[in-house]
């Protein structure tokens, strides 16, 4: 191996280590993170402002924080997040075991409780909100098979 190839390999290795360290602190793209940073705020009475944020972060497991980037929508003064494949979504399974979560929108963090909803009308409203915000077709919406969580006050 030439010196130039060795240097490139070392730089690639260091870049991968830096990404892993960063992912351990905050969620990054598809990588999970740990405790979220930001300013804690009380739950707002209206989540309408979240329409300006395509992606939010949710932190689960209060004793061993685990956070990920998710899509979320506001419906009738509530905020919802959904896991398209709950069998593979560590965060969704963690919520089932311990419903205390923290949601970060921008730089603000909201300590909340997550409750899974299976009410057909509520799910229909959430599906409409996801389609309005992110696009897609009703018949093909991932919400039909997702675990949908309504976030509320602790």
C-alpha positions as CSV (number, residue, x, y, z in Angstrom):
1,X,0.0,0.0,0.0
2,X,1.4,3.3,-1.0
3,X,1.6,6.2,1.4
4,X,-1.1,8.1,-0.5
5,X,-3.5,5.1,-0.3
6,X,-2.7,4.7,3.4
7,X,-3.4,8.4,4.1
8,X,-6.7,8.2,2.2
9,X,-7.7,5.1,4.2
10,X,-6.9,6.8,7.5
11,X,-8.9,9.9,6.5
12,X,-11.9,7.7,5.5
13,X,-11.6,5.8,8.8
14,X,-11.4,9.1,10.9
15,X,-14.4,10.5,9.0
16,X,-16.5,7.4,9.8
17,X,-15.5,7.6,13.4
18,X,-16.5,11.3,13.5
19,X,-19.9,10.5,12.0
20,X,-20.5,7.7,14.6
21,X,-19.5,10.0,17.5
22,X,-21.8,12.8,16.1
23,X,-24.7,10.2,15.7
24,X,-24.3,9.2,19.3
25,X,-25.1,12.7,20.4
26,X,-27.9,13.9,18.1
27,X,-29.8,12.0,15.4
28,X,-28.2,12.5,12.0
29,X,-30.1,11.7,8.8
30,X,-30.8,7.9,9.3
31,X,-28.5,7.5,12.3
32,X,-30.0,7.4,15.8
33,X,-28.6,9.6,18.5
34,X,-28.8,10.0,22.3
35,X,-30.2,12.8,24.5
36,X,-31.5,15.8,22.5
37,X,-30.2,19.3,23.2
38,X,-32.3,22.4,23.2
39,X,-34.5,24.5,25.4
40,X,-37.3,22.7,27.3
41,X,-40.7,24.4,26.8
42,X,-44.2,23.5,28.1
43,X,-46.5,21.8,25.6
44,X,-48.0,24.4,23.3
45,X,-51.8,24.8,23.0
46,X,-51.6,24.7,19.2
47,X,-49.0,22.7,17.2
48,X,-49.8,24.6,14.0
49,X,-46.3,26.2,13.9
50,X,-44.9,22.7,13.1
51,X,-46.1,22.9,9.5
52,X,-42.8,24.8,8.9
53,X,-40.7,21.8,10.0
54,X,-40.5,18.8,7.7
55,X,-38.5,16.8,10.2
56,X,-38.6,16.8,14.0
57,X,-36.7,14.6,16.5
58,X,-38.2,12.3,19.1
59,X,-36.3,11.0,22.1
60,X,-37.4,7.8,23.8
61,X,-36.0,5.8,26.8
62,X,-35.5,8.5,29.5
63,X,-33.0,6.3,31.4
64,X,-31.0,5.6,28.2
65,X,-32.0,8.3,25.7
66,X,-32.4,7.2,22.1
67,X,-33.4,9.8,19.5
68,X,-34.3,9.7,15.8
69,X,-35.5,12.1,13.1
70,X,-39.2,11.6,12.2
71,X,-42.0,13.2,10.2
72,X,-44.8,14.7,12.2
73,X,-48.1,16.4,11.7
74,X,-50.5,18.6,13.7
75,X,-54.2,17.6,13.7
76,X,-56.9,19.2,15.8
77,X,-54.4,20.8,18.3
78,X,-52.6,17.5,18.7
79,X,-49.2,16.4,17.3
80,X,-48.6,12.9,15.8
81,X,-45.7,10.9,14.7
82,X,-45.8,7.5,13.0
83,X,-43.5,4.5,12.5
84,X,-44.1,2.9,9.1
85,X,-42.5,-0.4,10.2
86,X,-42.8,-0.7,13.9
87,X,-41.2,-4.1,14.0
88,X,-38.0,-2.4,12.9
89,X,-38.5,1.0,14.6
90,X,-36.6,0.8,17.9
91,X,-38.1,4.1,18.9
92,X,-41.7,2.9,18.4
93,X,-41.1,-0.2,20.5
94,X,-39.4,1.9,23.1
95,X,-42.6,4.1,23.4
96,X,-44.7,1.0,23.8
97,X,-42.5,0.1,26.8
98,X,-42.2,3.6,28.2
99,X,-44.4,6.4,26.9
100,X,-42.4,9.4,28.2
101,X,-40.8,11.1,25.2
102,X,-39.2,14.4,24.4
103,X,-40.0,16.1,21.0
104,X,-37.6,18.6,19.5
105,X,-39.0,21.1,17.0
106,X,-36.3,23.5,15.9
107,X,-34.4,24.3,19.1
108,X,-37.3,23.7,21.4
109,X,-37.9,20.5,23.4
110,X,-41.3,19.4,24.7
111,X,-41.5,16.7,27.4
112,X,-44.6,14.7,26.4
113,X,-46.4,11.4,26.7
114,X,-47.0,9.3,23.6
115,X,-50.1,7.2,23.2
116,X,-50.7,4.9,20.3
117,X,-54.0,5.5,18.5
118,X,-56.0,3.0,16.5
119,X,-59.2,5.0,16.3
120,X,-60.2,4.9,12.6
121,X,-61.4,8.5,12.4
122,X,-58.3,9.8,14.1
123,X,-56.1,7.7,11.8
124,X,-58.0,9.1,8.7
125,X,-57.4,12.6,9.9
126,X,-53.7,11.9,10.5
127,X,-53.4,10.3,7.0
128,X,-54.9,13.4,5.5
129,X,-52.5,15.6,7.4
130,X,-49.5,13.5,6.3
131,X,-50.6,13.7,2.6
132,X,-51.2,17.4,2.8
133,X,-47.8,18.0,4.3
134,X,-45.6,15.4,2.6
135,X,-47.6,14.3,-0.5
136,X,-48.6,10.9,-1.6
137,X,-51.8,9.0,-2.2
138,X,-54.4,8.1,0.4
139,X,-54.6,4.4,-0.8
140,X,-50.9,4.1,-0.6
141,X,-50.2,6.0,2.6
142,X,-47.9,4.3,5.0
143,X,-50.2,5.4,7.8
144,X,-52.5,2.5,6.9
145,X,-50.0,0.1,8.5
146,X,-48.1,2.4,10.8
147,X,-48.0,2.7,14.5
148,X,-49.4,6.2,15.1
149,X,-48.7,8.1,18.3
150,X,-50.5,11.1,19.6
151,X,-48.2,13.2,21.7
152,X,-49.7,15.0,24.8
153,X,-48.8,16.5,28.1
154,X,-47.2,14.4,30.8
